[in-house]
Amino acid sequence: MALLETENDSSDAGRLSSHSCVSPKPAQKAPPSRREAEAAVATLIRWAGDDPARPGLAETPERVVRAYEEWFAGYGQDPARLLTQTFDETESYGGPVELRGIPVHAFCEHHLAPIRGVAHVAYLPGKRVVGISKLARVVEAFARRLQIQERLTAEIAHSIESALCPAGVAVVIDAEHGCMTSRGVRSHSTRMVTKELLGRYRTNTSLRSDFLGSLQG
């Protein structure tokens, strides 16, 4: 099985600020209406060579728009708010917290092709921990947007670091990209693995090896 693997290798110093201190985005225009979105889908169907008015496709534009509302629901979610409710009843627990096999369902921003895989998240708690379901929701909130896997991995890690101030954060995503399996090279056995390691997960070899080793197999 072919494997593509990337890891962010920049130093810890100033890493959070480098992700958060970006140039202000220009004011966005008002989104198109639902009717305009459905008309755009009908245009694509015609461009593909079919008739959007035939019985099997007559309601497809409406269905696609409803599906987009679900697939891209992350734009309406604030991952930082998902991590605001924390708990300090840790009984001095000092070990890592790991959540493995979180489903990732995203779409690549280059071809609108699906990205399907799993995310593994770990952090070393400081004084507080967060409910594990919130970690999964953070992954989903960032994934349900137009994405590239490298940015998705970094966004999840830095969001956890910013909200919880842990001693370290590790995020690994292992995913298959539809833009490679269904078009282009059509490589059906290739998966991409990305890692973002912050704090002690970057500086402590033993801790890093324990986490990454636990994901093998």
C-alpha positions as CSV (number, residue, x, y, z in Angstrom):
1,M,0.0,0.0,0.0
2,A,1.4,3.3,-1.0
3,L,1.7,5.9,1.8
4,L,2.1,9.6,1.7
5,E,3.2,11.1,5.0
6,T,3.8,14.7,6.0
7,E,4.6,16.4,9.3
8,N,4.9,20.0,10.3
9,D,8.5,20.5,11.2
10,S,8.6,24.2,12.2
11,S,9.7,25.0,15.7
12,D,7.4,25.4,18.7
13,A,8.3,29.0,19.2
14,G,5.6,31.3,17.9
15,R,3.7,28.4,16.3
16,L,0.3,29.3,17.7
17,S,0.7,32.9,16.7
18,S,1.8,31.9,13.2
19,H,-1.5,30.2,12.8
20,S,-3.7,32.8,14.4
21,C,-2.1,36.0,13.3
22,V,-3.0,35.9,9.7
23,S,-3.9,38.8,7.4
24,P,-7.6,39.9,7.9
25,K,-9.9,38.3,5.4
26,P,-11.7,40.6,3.0
27,A,-15.4,41.1,3.7
28,Q,-17.3,38.2,2.1
29,K,-20.2,38.8,-0.2
30,A,-23.7,37.6,0.9
31,P,-24.1,33.9,0.1
32,P,-26.3,33.0,-2.9
33,S,-29.9,32.1,-2.3
34,R,-31.1,28.5,-2.1
35,R,-32.7,28.9,-5.5
36,E,-29.4,30.2,-7.0
37,A,-27.5,27.2,-5.5
38,E,-30.1,24.8,-7.0
39,A,-29.8,26.4,-10.4
40,A,-26.0,26.0,-10.2
41,V,-26.4,22.3,-9.6
42,A,-28.8,22.0,-12.5
43,T,-26.2,23.8,-14.7
44,L,-23.5,21.3,-13.7
45,I,-25.9,18.4,-14.6
46,R,-26.5,19.9,-18.0
47,W,-22.7,20.4,-18.4
48,A,-22.1,16.8,-17.6
49,G,-24.4,15.8,-20.4
50,D,-27.7,15.0,-18.8
51,D,-31.1,16.6,-18.5
52,P,-31.9,18.0,-15.0
53,A,-35.6,18.0,-15.9
54,R,-35.9,14.2,-16.4
55,P,-37.7,12.4,-13.6
56,G,-34.7,10.8,-12.0
57,L,-32.9,14.2,-11.8
58,A,-35.8,16.6,-11.3
59,E,-35.2,16.8,-7.5
60,T,-31.5,16.3,-7.5
61,P,-30.5,20.0,-7.3
62,E,-32.7,20.3,-4.1
63,R,-31.1,17.1,-2.7
64,V,-27.6,18.3,-3.4
65,V,-28.2,21.6,-1.7
66,R,-29.5,19.8,1.4
67,A,-26.5,17.5,1.3
68,Y,-24.2,20.5,1.1
69,E,-25.8,22.0,4.2
70,E,-24.8,18.8,6.1
71,W,-21.4,18.2,4.5
72,F,-20.3,21.8,5.1
73,A,-22.0,22.4,8.5
74,G,-18.6,23.2,9.9
75,Y,-18.7,26.7,8.6
76,G,-21.5,27.4,11.1
77,Q,-19.6,26.0,14.1
78,D,-17.0,27.6,16.3
79,P,-14.5,24.9,17.4
80,A,-13.2,27.1,20.1
81,R,-16.6,27.3,21.8
82,L,-16.8,23.5,21.8
83,L,-13.8,23.4,24.1
84,T,-15.0,26.0,26.6
85,Q,-16.6,23.6,29.0
86,T,-13.8,21.9,30.9
87,F,-13.4,19.9,34.1
88,D,-10.7,20.1,36.8
89,E,-11.7,16.9,38.7
90,T,-8.6,15.0,37.4
91,E,-7.4,13.7,40.8
92,S,-3.9,14.8,39.8
93,Y,-3.9,12.6,36.7
94,G,-0.7,13.3,34.8
95,G,-0.9,10.9,31.8
96,P,-1.9,11.6,28.3
97,V,-5.5,11.6,27.1
98,E,-5.9,9.8,23.7
99,L,-8.9,9.5,21.5
100,R,-8.4,7.3,18.5
101,G,-10.3,6.4,15.3
102,I,-12.4,9.6,15.1
103,P,-14.1,9.5,11.7
104,V,-13.1,12.2,9.2
105,H,-15.5,13.2,6.4
106,A,-14.2,16.2,4.5
107,F,-14.0,17.5,0.9
108,C,-10.8,18.7,-0.7
109,E,-10.9,22.3,-1.7
110,H,-9.2,21.6,-5.1
111,H,-11.6,19.2,-6.7
112,L,-14.5,19.0,-4.2
113,A,-13.7,15.3,-3.9
114,P,-14.3,13.4,-0.6
115,I,-11.6,12.9,2.0
116,R,-12.3,9.8,4.1
117,G,-10.3,8.6,7.0
118,V,-9.7,8.7,10.8
119,A,-8.1,11.2,13.2
120,H,-6.2,10.3,16.4
121,V,-5.9,13.0,19.0
122,A,-3.9,13.1,22.2
123,Y,-3.0,15.8,24.7
124,L,-1.3,16.1,28.1
125,P,-3.7,17.8,30.4
126,G,-2.6,20.9,32.4
127,K,-5.0,21.6,35.1
128,R,-8.2,20.9,33.2
129,V,-9.6,18.3,30.8
130,V,-12.4,18.4,28.3
131,G,-15.1,15.8,27.6
132,I,-13.9,13.4,24.9
133,S,-17.0,13.9,22.8
134,K,-15.9,17.6,22.4
135,L,-12.6,16.4,20.9
136,A,-14.6,14.5,18.3
137,R,-16.8,17.5,17.6
138,V,-13.8,19.7,17.1
139,V,-12.5,17.3,14.5
140,E,-15.9,17.3,12.8
141,A,-16.3,21.1,12.9
142,F,-13.0,21.6,11.0
143,A,-13.5,18.6,8.7
144,R,-16.9,19.7,7.4
145,R,-15.4,22.5,5.4
146,L,-13.5,22.7,2.2
147,Q,-10.1,21.5,3.3
148,I,-6.6,20.2,2.6
149,Q,-5.5,17.5,5.0
150,E,-2.4,19.4,6.2
151,R,-4.4,22.4,7.3
152,L,-7.1,20.3,8.9
153,T,-4.5,18.5,11.0
154,A,-2.9,21.8,12.2
155,E,-6.2,23.5,12.9
156,I,-7.4,20.7,15.2
157,A,-4.1,20.6,17.1
158,H,-3.8,24.4,17.6
159,S,-7.4,24.7,18.6
160,I,-6.9,22.2,21.4
161,E,-3.7,23.9,22.4
162,S,-5.3,27.3,22.5
163,A,-8.3,26.3,24.5
164,L,-6.8,23.8,27.0
165,C,-3.2,25.1,27.4
166,P,-2.0,21.5,27.8
167,A,1.7,20.4,28.0
168,G,1.4,18.9,24.6
169,V,-0.9,18.0,21.7
170,A,-0.6,15.4,19.0
171,V,-2.9,15.0,16.0
172,V,-2.6,12.3,13.3
173,I,-4.9,12.0,10.4
174,D,-4.8,8.9,8.0
175,A,-7.1,9.4,5.0
176,E,-7.9,8.4,1.5
177,H,-8.5,11.2,-1.1
178,G,-11.1,10.8,-3.8
179,C,-9.2,13.2,-6.1
180,M,-6.6,10.4,-6.3
181,T,-8.8,7.3,-6.2
182,S,-11.5,8.4,-8.7
183,R,-9.6,10.6,-11.1
184,G,-6.1,11.5,-12.2
185,V,-3.8,8.6,-11.3
186,R,-6.7,6.6,-9.8
187,S,-4.4,5.2,-7.1
188,H,-6.8,3.2,-5.0
189,S,-4.3,2.0,-2.4
190,T,-2.7,5.4,-1.5
191,R,-3.5,7.0,1.9
192,M,-2.1,10.2,3.2
193,V,-0.9,10.5,6.8
194,T,-0.3,13.9,8.4
195,K,0.9,14.8,11.9
196,E,1.0,17.9,14.0
197,L,3.0,17.6,17.3
198,L,3.1,20.4,19.8
199,G,4.8,20.9,23.1
200,R,6.1,17.8,24.8
201,Y,4.9,15.6,21.9
202,R,7.5,17.3,19.8
203,T,10.3,17.6,22.3
204,N,9.9,14.3,24.3
205,T,11.0,11.4,22.1
206,S,9.6,8.7,24.4
207,L,6.2,10.3,24.7
208,R,6.0,10.8,20.9
209,S,7.1,7.3,20.2
210,D,4.6,5.8,22.7
211,F,1.7,7.7,21.0
212,L,2.7,7.0,17.4
213,G,3.7,3.5,18.2
214,S,0.2,2.8,19.7
215,L,-1.4,3.7,16.4
216,Q,0.5,1.0,14.5
217,G,-1.9,-1.9,13.6
